[in-house]
Amino acid sequence: MNFQEHIINKSNKDLIEIYVNADNYQPEFVNQVYEELTKRGVSLDQYIAENEAKSHTLKLLLEQGRKGNEVYLILGFISAFLGGIIGIIAGYTFSQSKQDGPSGERFYTFDKQTRDKGRIMMTIGVFVFLIIMTWKFS
């Protein structure tokens, strides 16, 4: 996609703002903004360093994952103990959900402790579900 016409009409300040907040824009657009700023002779050294620091910080946060909501974990365990499919799905979601990082790599959404609880929840849900199905159809 060619964004050149749109980029030419923007001021240096606007283009720098786009470059600094590259996460909010398509990569092709950001690349063309970079080329335009370079063409205009704008020094991006400071902003490149800021972007790298920002990307590094975001990557560290994504590697850690976020803590799962205790209420949803409790509801998931209750559903799993009752043999509910919702408990199995919640356990799978907590244990397997991933999100994309700034440079395309994939990270678990939740921290290790939440993922472990999700695996336990899913296992309990499957186990109880199988017991209920065996009991019901025997």
QUIZI-V535557 format. One line per field, one symbol per residue. ss: DSSP state (2 for helix, 1 for strand, 0 for the rest). burial: b if it has 9 or more other ideal C-beta (glycine too) atoms within 8 Angstrom, else e. A space follows every 10 residues. Layout:
ss: ???
burial: ???
//
This chain:
ss: 0002222200 0222222222 0222002222 2222222220 0000222222 2222222222 2222010002 2222222222 2000222222 2222220111 0000011101 0222222222 2222222222 22222200
burial: eebeeebeee eeeebbebbb ebeebeeebb ebbbebbbee ebebeebeeb beeebeebbe ebeebeebee ebbebbbbbb bebbeebbeb bbbbbebeee beeeeebeeb beebbbbbbb bbbbbbebbe bbeeeeee
//
